[in-house]
C-alpha cells in the first residue's frame, strides 16, 4: 500500500512589528506577517497579553502608563514539526507631536469655481498653508478655501501642522497636492449676419479664447 507523509515547514517571520509613537487617546496597532504560522501570542515587556492571539494587536485608546512598552509576538508553526519563533521587539511610546490622519487631495477645476482643501490631524495646535512653498496670509485653519478661483490659485499646496506649545517636535507637513485651475472658454468675436444672393454660400463662426 502507498504511504504518503506530509512535510511541514517551520514558521518564519517575514515582516517584523514596527515601533511607533502614539498620542494619548488615539489608537495604535502592532502587527506581524509570518509564513507557516498556526498560532500567535503577544507579549508586553515579556508578559503574555491574555487573549491576544492574532497576527496583530490593537489598542483603541492609548494611555502611556498602561500601553507604553516593548511588544513582541511568538509565532508557532503547525505540528508535527512545531517550532516557535519570537519577533523583534517593537517599542510603543508616547508623543506630543501632531499626527496627520487625512491628507489633502489634489484637484482640477474651472476658473470661477470654489477650491476647498483640508487636512485632519490629532495633537495639532494650529495650521499654516503654503502655495508653491510660500505661506498663504491668513490661512491658519485645518481647511483652506477660495470661493472664486483664478489661474493664480494653480500650484502646489501643502500645510504645516503645528504642535502644542512647549512640545519639541520636527516640522510636520502634509503631502504636496497639485491644484490646476483651467480657464473657461470666452467668445471674443460674435457671429454676424450677412445678406447674400442665392446661390452664394454663407459662413458664420465665432472666435474664442481660453
N, C-alpha and C positions, 0 to 999 in steps of 0.2 A: 504494500500500500504506500502511496505517496505521502510524504511528510513535509509540511510547509511550516517554516518558522519565520515569524515577523521580526524584523530588525528595527529597533527604535534608536533614534539619535538622541544624544543628550541635549538638555535645554541650553540655550545660549542667548545672551542679551545683545540685541542689535542696536538699540537706541537707549542710552542711559537717561535716567531722570535728570532734569536740569535745575540748577539753583535759581532762585527768584527772590525779588524784593517786593513786598506787598504793603499796601496801605491798610490801615486799620479799618475794619468794616467791609472790606472788599473780598472777593473770592480768589482762591488760587487752586491750582491743580498740579500735582507731580505725577508723571506717568513714565512707563517703561514699555519698550517693544521687545518681544522675545520670540524666538522660534522654538518649536517643540515643547512649549510650556503647557503644563497641566494645572498648576495652582500658583497663586501669588500670596505673599504675606508682607504687608508693610510694617515698618518699624520707625519709631521716632526716638532719637537718642538711644538706640539699642533696645528699646522696649516695644514689644509687639502691639500693634493697634488692633483692638478687638473688632472683628467683623470686616476688616479692610483686606479683602482677598481678591481684588480685581487688579487689572493692569494699570489702573490709575487711582489716585486718592485725591479727593476734592474736599475743600473746606469752603462753606458758603460765606462765612463772615469771619475774617481774620482778626484774632486777638493775640497780640505779641506775647503776653505772658503764657498763653496756652499753646500757641501754634509755632512760635519761633523755635528752630532747632535743626537737627540733621536727620534727613529722611533716607532710608534705604528700603529695598524690597528684595525678598528672597523668591526666586523663581524655581519651581520644581518641575521636572520632566515627568512624562508618563512612565509607568512600570513596563517591563520588568527592569529596565536599566535606569532606575531612578537616580537622578543627581540633583543637587541643589546649587544654584548659582546666586551669589549676592551682588547686587548692583553697586555702583559707585554711590557715594553719599551726595545728596542734594541739599544745599543749605537754603532754608527759608528764613528771611529776616524782615524786619520792619523798615519801611521807608517813609519819609515825609515828602518825598518829591512827587510831583504830579505825574499821572499816567494817562495817556490818550487812549480812549477806548473806541472812539469812532472818528475816522479821518474825514476831512473834507473831500469833496468829489469834483473832478473836472467837469466843465460844462461848455457847450456851444450854443449860442443864442443869437437872435436877431437884434439889431440896434433898436433901442426904444423899449425893449422888454426888461424884465426885472432879473437881477442877479442875486442869488441867495447862497452864501457859503456858511458852513457851520462845522463845529468840532465839538466832541463830547470828551470830557476829561474828569478824572477824580483827583482830589488833592490840589486843585488849582485855586489861586487867589486872584488871578487876572489873566488877561489875554492881550496879545499885540499882533495885529495882522500886517502882512507885508505884501507889496506888489513889486515884482522884479527886485526883491531884496531891499526895498525902501519902505520904511514904516509908513503906514497909512494914518494920517492925522485923525484922531478921534475914534479909530477902530479898535476898541478895547473890550469888546464883548465876545461871548462864545460864538456869535454869529456875525456875519458881515453882509450887508445888503445894499444894493444900488437899485433904485426904483426905475430909472430911465437910463439905460446903458448907451454908451457910445464906443467907438473904436479905442478910445483912451483907456477903457476898462479891460481891454485884452491884455493878457500877460500871464506870468507865473505867480501864483499866490501861495503863501504859507502862513501859519500862525504859530506864534510862540506862546506856550502855556507857562505862566509864571507860578513859582512855588509860594507857599505861605511865608510870611515874613520871618526871618531868622533861620530858615532851612538852608543848608549848604547843599545845593544841587547843581548839576550841569544844566546848561540850557536845554529845554525840551521843545523841539519844533515838530510840527506836523509834516506829513509828506507834502512835497510840492504838487500843486494841481494847476492845470492849464485852463484858462478861460479864453475863449475865442468869440468876439462879438463881430458878427457879419453884417455888413451894410445891406439895407433893403433897397431894391431897385427903385429908381425915381425917373419919371418921364421928364425929359428936358425939352423935347420938341413934340408938340401935339400934332396929330394928323390934321390935314387941311383938305377942305372940299375943293373940287375943281369942276369946271364945266367943259365938257368935251363933246364933240360931234361924233355920232356913230360913223364908221365903225372903229374909231380910235380906241386905244387901250388907256386905262387909268390905274394908277397905283397909289395906295395910301400906306403910310407907315409911321412909326414912332421912333424917337431916339431916346435911349435910356442910359443911365449911369448907375454905378454901384459904389 
